[in-house]
Amino acid sequence: MSADTERTPGWPLRAAFSGYKLVVSPVLHAISPTQCKFLPTCSEYAYTAMARHGMVRGTVLAVRRIARCHPFAEGGLDPVPEARQPGSR
């Protein structure tokens, strides 16, 4: 799927993610200065998942991703899956 076919999330979602990245994320990194195990980060993954798949499926994908983030996880590149085209299986 190209970037042209992704949905643009509404301003409340964009504002929530911007606020998280500007305020909450730096505080969390100050408390626990570990690096993210995955690329993209969980917040970037969640934003992209919601933009690509909508609020419900995007939230499910984001929660599954956060559940995979634990001290024993290998981490690495974990891109958001492409959205299915209508009529495809």
VOMARLO-753474 format. One record per residue: residue number from 0; y, z, x of N, C-alpha, C in turn. Coordinates in nm, 3 decimals. Layout:
[node NUM,[Y,Z,X],[Y,Z,X],[Y,Z,X]]
...
//
This chain:
[node 0,[-0.118,0.000,0.086],[0.000,0.000,0.000],[0.123,0.000,0.090]]
[node 1,[0.218,-0.079,0.056],[0.340,-0.085,0.136],[0.436,0.023,0.089]]
[node 2,[0.536,0.048,0.170],[0.636,0.149,0.135],[0.712,0.109,0.010]]
[node 3,[0.716,-0.022,-0.019],[0.789,-0.070,-0.136],[0.724,-0.025,-0.267]]
[node 4,[0.593,-0.001,-0.266],[0.524,0.034,-0.390],[0.514,0.185,-0.410]]
[node 5,[0.560,0.266,-0.314],[0.558,0.410,-0.333],[0.667,0.450,-0.430]]
[node 6,[0.636,0.552,-0.509],[0.735,0.604,-0.602],[0.837,0.685,-0.525]]
[node 7,[0.959,0.685,-0.573],[1.061,0.771,-0.514],[1.063,0.900,-0.595]]
[node 8,[1.027,1.013,-0.531],[1.026,1.139,-0.604],[1.166,1.173,-0.656]]
[node 9,[1.169,1.245,-0.766],[1.296,1.287,-0.825],[1.373,1.380,-0.733]]
[node 10,[1.500,1.398,-0.763],[1.584,1.480,-0.675],[1.537,1.625,-0.667]]
[node 11,[1.479,1.687,-0.771],[1.433,1.826,-0.753],[1.324,1.838,-0.646]]
[node 12,[1.232,1.742,-0.644],[1.126,1.745,-0.544],[1.182,1.718,-0.405]]
[node 13,[1.271,1.621,-0.395],[1.333,1.593,-0.265],[1.411,1.714,-0.216]]
[node 14,[1.485,1.781,-0.306],[1.563,1.901,-0.268],[1.471,2.014,-0.226]]
[node 15,[1.358,2.033,-0.296],[1.265,2.140,-0.260],[1.207,2.117,-0.121]]
[node 16,[1.166,1.995,-0.090],[1.109,1.968,0.041],[1.216,1.976,0.150]]
[node 17,[1.337,1.931,0.121],[1.445,1.942,0.220],[1.476,2.089,0.248]]
[node 18,[1.483,2.169,0.143],[1.508,2.312,0.160],[1.398,2.379,0.240]]
[node 19,[1.274,2.342,0.212],[1.162,2.398,0.288],[1.176,2.364,0.435]]
[node 20,[1.202,2.237,0.466],[1.210,2.195,0.606],[1.331,2.255,0.678]]
[node 21,[1.440,2.279,0.606],[1.560,2.334,0.669],[1.558,2.486,0.681]]
[node 22,[1.496,2.556,0.584],[1.504,2.702,0.581],[1.370,2.769,0.607]]
[node 23,[1.271,2.739,0.526],[1.144,2.812,0.531],[1.064,2.778,0.657]]
[node 24,[1.050,2.651,0.688],[0.970,2.610,0.803],[1.019,2.672,0.934]]
[node 25,[1.150,2.670,0.965],[1.194,2.734,1.089],[1.165,2.884,1.093]]
[node 26,[1.175,2.951,0.978],[1.145,3.095,0.973],[0.997,3.117,1.001]]
[node 27,[0.911,3.037,0.939],[0.767,3.051,0.964],[0.732,3.025,1.109]]
[node 28,[0.795,2.927,1.170],[0.768,2.897,1.311],[0.824,3.005,1.404]]
[node 29,[0.929,3.075,1.361],[0.983,3.186,1.440],[0.887,3.306,1.435]]
[node 30,[0.824,3.327,1.321],[0.729,3.437,1.305],[0.598,3.407,1.377]]
[node 31,[0.548,3.287,1.360],[0.423,3.245,1.422],[0.445,3.110,1.489]]
[node 32,[0.480,3.111,1.616],[0.519,2.986,1.683],[0.404,2.894,1.723]]
[node 33,[0.304,2.884,1.639],[0.196,2.791,1.667],[0.236,2.651,1.624]]
[node 34,[0.171,2.553,1.683],[0.200,2.415,1.645],[0.108,2.373,1.532]]
[node 35,[0.151,2.276,1.456],[0.070,2.224,1.347],[-0.055,2.158,1.404]]
[node 36,[-0.166,2.174,1.335],[-0.292,2.115,1.380],[-0.305,1.969,1.337]]
[node 37,[-0.236,1.934,1.230],[-0.250,1.800,1.174],[-0.120,1.721,1.189]]
[node 38,[-0.136,1.591,1.187],[-0.022,1.501,1.186],[-0.048,1.403,1.073]]
[node 39,[0.035,1.390,0.977],[0.164,1.455,0.956],[0.146,1.604,0.920]]
[node 40,[0.257,1.679,0.930],[0.252,1.820,0.894],[0.217,1.833,0.746]]
[node 41,[0.179,1.953,0.705],[0.138,1.973,0.565],[0.251,1.941,0.468]]
[node 42,[0.375,1.977,0.502],[0.485,1.949,0.410],[0.512,1.799,0.400]]
[node 43,[0.503,1.728,0.512],[0.521,1.582,0.509],[0.406,1.516,0.432]]
[node 44,[0.285,1.568,0.452],[0.168,1.517,0.381],[0.186,1.535,0.230]]
[node 45,[0.228,1.655,0.189],[0.246,1.684,0.046],[0.352,1.593,-0.015]]
[node 46,[0.464,1.575,0.054],[0.571,1.489,0.002],[0.521,1.346,-0.015]]
[node 47,[0.453,1.294,0.087],[0.402,1.157,0.082],[0.295,1.143,-0.026]]
[node 48,[0.208,1.242,-0.038],[0.102,1.237,-0.139],[0.162,1.233,-0.280]]
[node 49,[0.265,1.313,-0.303],[0.328,1.315,-0.435],[0.404,1.186,-0.462]]
[node 50,[0.465,1.130,-0.359],[0.536,1.003,-0.375],[0.439,0.889,-0.402]]
[node 51,[0.325,0.892,-0.336],[0.228,0.783,-0.346],[0.137,0.794,-0.468]]
[node 52,[0.100,0.916,-0.505],[-0.001,0.936,-0.609],[0.051,1.005,-0.734]]
[node 53,[0.176,1.048,-0.736],[0.229,1.121,-0.850],[0.212,1.272,-0.831]]
[node 54,[0.272,1.349,-0.921],[0.274,1.494,-0.906],[0.135,1.558,-0.913]]
[node 55,[0.053,1.519,-1.009],[-0.075,1.587,-1.029],[-0.171,1.557,-0.914]]
[node 56,[-0.201,1.431,-0.892],[-0.296,1.395,-0.784],[-0.237,1.430,-0.648]]
[node 57,[-0.108,1.412,-0.628],[-0.045,1.447,-0.502],[-0.056,1.596,-0.472]]
[node 58,[-0.040,1.679,-0.574],[-0.055,1.823,-0.555],[-0.199,1.859,-0.520]]
[node 59,[-0.295,1.796,-0.586],[-0.436,1.821,-0.555],[-0.466,1.783,-0.410]]
[node 60,[-0.418,1.668,-0.367],[-0.439,1.626,-0.228],[-0.374,1.723,-0.130]]
[node 61,[-0.253,1.770,-0.161],[-0.182,1.863,-0.073],[-0.255,1.997,-0.064]]
[node 62,[-0.305,2.047,-0.175],[-0.379,2.174,-0.174],[-0.507,2.160,-0.093]]
[node 63,[-0.577,2.048,-0.108],[-0.698,2.024,-0.029],[-0.665,2.018,0.120]]
[node 64,[-0.554,1.957,0.154],[-0.513,1.949,0.295],[-0.482,2.088,0.349]]
[node 65,[-0.407,2.169,0.274],[-0.372,2.303,0.319],[-0.499,2.387,0.336]]
[node 66,[-0.597,2.368,0.249],[-0.723,2.442,0.259],[-0.799,2.406,0.386]]
[node 67,[-0.779,2.284,0.438],[-0.847,2.244,0.562],[-0.779,2.299,0.685]]
[node 68,[-0.660,2.355,0.670],[-0.585,2.405,0.784],[-0.621,2.552,0.807]]
[node 69,[-0.700,2.577,0.909],[-0.743,2.712,0.944],[-0.765,2.717,1.095]]
[node 70,[-0.782,2.835,1.152],[-0.792,2.846,1.299],[-0.906,2.766,1.361]]
[node 71,[-1.011,2.736,1.287],[-1.124,2.664,1.343],[-1.121,2.514,1.316]]
[node 72,[-1.017,2.467,1.252],[-1.004,2.324,1.222],[-0.976,2.246,1.349]]
[node 73,[-1.035,2.128,1.359],[-1.008,2.041,1.474],[-0.867,1.984,1.469]]
[node 74,[-0.821,1.953,1.349],[-0.688,1.894,1.335],[-0.691,1.746,1.369]]
[node 75,[-0.576,1.694,1.405],[-0.566,1.554,1.440],[-0.492,1.473,1.336]]
[node 76,[-0.505,1.342,1.345],[-0.438,1.251,1.253],[-0.510,1.256,1.118]]
[node 77,[-0.434,1.283,1.012],[-0.488,1.294,0.877],[-0.390,1.231,0.779]]
[node 78,[-0.391,1.097,0.771],[-0.294,1.030,0.683],[-0.328,1.047,0.535]]
[node 79,[-0.229,1.033,0.452],[-0.247,1.037,0.306],[-0.322,0.910,0.266]]
[node 80,[-0.426,0.923,0.182],[-0.498,0.802,0.140],[-0.407,0.708,0.061]]
[node 81,[-0.438,0.581,0.072],[-0.364,0.481,-0.004],[-0.394,0.496,-0.152]]
[node 82,[-0.298,0.463,-0.235],[-0.318,0.466,-0.380],[-0.408,0.351,-0.420]]
[node 83,[-0.491,0.374,-0.518],[-0.578,0.269,-0.568],[-0.497,0.168,-0.646]]
[node 84,[-0.533,0.044,-0.630],[-0.468,-0.062,-0.707],[-0.526,-0.061,-0.848]]
[node 85,[-0.446,-0.088,-0.950],[-0.499,-0.093,-1.087],[-0.614,-0.193,-1.097]]
[node 86,[-0.722,-0.151,-1.161],[-0.836,-0.238,-1.179],[-0.937,-0.233,-1.066]]
[node 87,[-0.906,-0.163,-0.956],[-1.002,-0.153,-0.846],[-1.080,-0.023,-0.859]]
[node 88,[-1.195,-0.016,-0.795],[-1.278,0.105,-0.802],[-1.270,0.182,-0.676]]
//
